Amino acid sequence: MDRPTFTMDFVARPEHIDELGHVNNAVWVQWIQEIAVAHWRSIAPPEHDEAYFWVVVRHEIDYLRAAVEGDRVSAKTWVGEAPKGAKFDRFVEMTGNDGRPCIRARTHWAIIDKASGRPIRVPPEVIAPFLAAR
């Protein structure tokens, strides 16, 4: 991977656990959303955050192993290749206490212009900071 990464941690709390005693699949999706938004807000200048929304158009998630209550999950995200029109890919890997992957995900996002409420081509100046080494 030749892209800069962004990391954050999550802790599996009782409300994240399903009837099998594992972090619920919906929680993994929520965490993917949270790290994506945090990554965007850590890099995007305020004028980009004010001008655009990002919406998920597809999730591809490989559930590799469970996390249980009390586990600290380390998440890492990075962006994919150059955007295609309004769409752009993001990758996420979340590892458990032992450093082994719990999930790997590829999510497809589309950019929406807040003023028009419509998808637009991803402006080069919007994506450039996410592609550059920092």
C-alpha positions, 0 to 999 in steps of 0.5 A: 500500500502506497497511501497514507493511513489514518488510525483510530481505536474502538472498544467493544462495549456491551451494547456492541455485542450480539446474541453470539457474544461477538461484535455485531456486524452492524457495529463493524459497519458503524465503525467503518463509517466513523473512521471514514468520517474522522479521516475526512475531517482530519485532512479536508479543509473546512471549506470542503467539509462545508461544501460536500457530503460523502455517501456510501454506495457499497460495502464489501466486508470480509469478516475474518474473526470475532471480537468480544466485549472488552476487546480493543479494536485498532482500525486503519483506513486509506483511500484507493486509486484515483476517483471514477466520476463521483465515486471513490474507494476507501479501504479499512482493516480492523485488528483485535487485541492480538494484532490479527485482522478481524475485518477487511473492508472496501467501501465505495463512496460518492461525493454529493455537492451540498448546494445542489444535492447531486453527485459531482465528479470528485474535484482533484483538489478534494482528493489530492490531500488523501493521496499524498504522502504526509 
